[in-house]
Every structure is written in C-alpha cells, then in structure tokens.
Amino acid sequence: MKIIDLTLPLYTGMPVYPGDPEASVELIQTIPKEGWNMRRLEISSHDGTHVNAQVHGVENGKTLDNYPLERFYGHARIYSSSVPIRSNEGIVFRDRNISKEIAEEIKTVRPRFVGLSSTYEVDVDIERDLLQADIILFERLTNVEQLPDEFDFYGMPLNIREGDGSPVRAFAVVGQA
C-alpha cells in the first residue's frame, strides 16, 4: 500500500485566489514562554486544497454539514476522454481543465466527486454550474502526476457548521494493505 499526499501546505503568503485576503499562519505561543507551541490560522474556507459545498455558489444550497462523510471519499480514477465517467466513483482531472462539454457529462453521470489539479483553476461559470447540480468539487490537488489511473481518494473537510467549503487533507491510497 502507498499513500500519496494530494494537499498543498498552508503558510503565510501562500497563493490565494486573486482578490481574496492573504492567508496567515502565525506562531502565537512558544514553549519557552507559555510551555507549548501554538499557531493561529487565518485562512479562507477555499484556500489551499479544499472542497466546495453547494452553498458556495448556490443561494440556499447545501452546507458542509448537510453532507455525510461518505461523500468525501471513494474509489476514483484519472479523467480520460477514452474512459466513461461512472456514477459510483470519483474523477480527478490531472492533465486538463474541466470544459463546458465535460461539465455537462459530469452533471448527467453524477460521479461521486470531482477533483481538479492545482495546475488549473476551474472556470467560475462551470464551477457554479457543477455546484448547482450538487457535485462535490475538490480544488487545488497537488502531486496528481504521481497518481495511477485508479486509486482510493480521501478528502475530509473540517466540521464547519453551515460551511460553504473547507480546507481538506486529501490523499490517495494505492494498492492493498
């Protein structure tokens, strides 16, 4: 069994969506002064590797706490135009962005979830369209070039009450234990 980390690190000055506030990870207590180290995180729910809930782009849409944890993991495969998208598995885009044509197929087939490489930024209209269709969308996945064609994907969000999205620790499990 091999685990591939698909998560971007969180740090002060990390890249954020243009116009969003800068992320900050600040050391606020130290072992010499307070007896332990502690950092304060100031990030948006869509900084770094994250998942979007429907309410991110849909008025009165589902919030994070409306989804069971089962929606955030499962068998997945790398998108290929030569392999049909399946409703019982996730699809991760490694080498291309999500086009309008592919988004229509996604809305029709309704895969378990969709993931997009950090190399690409999903088009705002396509993102809103997928959210309207209640498609779970993971963004800014890293190390996707290390993924085989099929794997088990995990991307658990924080338990944010009425959350519109959340940073996730995303990873893939390849092979059997």
Secondary structure, DSSP 8 states (H G I E B T S, - for coil): -EEEE------TT----TTS---EEEEEE-HHHHSS-EEEEE--TTSSSEEE-GGGTSTT---GGGS-GGGGEEEEEE--TTS---TTSEEEESSS---HHHHHHHHHH--S-EEEETT----HHHHHHHHHTT--EEEEE--GGG--SEEEEEEEE---TT-SEEEEEEEEEES--
